[in-house]
Amino acid sequence: MTYIVTDACIRCKYMDCVEVCPVDCFYEGETMLVIHPDECIDCGVCVPECPAEAIEADTESGLEKWLELNTKYADIWPNITQNRDAPSDADDYLNKTGKFEAHFSEKPGEGD
């Protein structure tokens, strides 16, 4: 089992999870974070830290797409280990649906 980030993170991109990760397995895209499944140690400390509830165990049903996305972009995007402020409009996107189709970007974020 590993943890992965889902579409609930898109445009919210809170980074509370990054700060508590003991193995620095988060990677930053322009509009969301992902977890590198091969680096995650399944400790789960990031899960309760996410205000968007975007982090889930890959064993949950229907998350195959998100496991693939996390795996792909963790190899491309820069590592992020320090908490930064979320986007100023993050709360506006907190409970929106259809965020992947409308707001996902393949572009990398800043990283550390």
Buried (B, 14 or more C-beta within 10 A) or exposed (E): EBBBBBBBBBBBBBBBBBBEBEEBBBBBBBBBBBBBBEBBEEEEEBBEBBBBEBBBEBEEEEBEEBBEBBBEBBEEBEBBBEBBEBBEEBEEBBEBEEBBEEBBEEEBBEBE
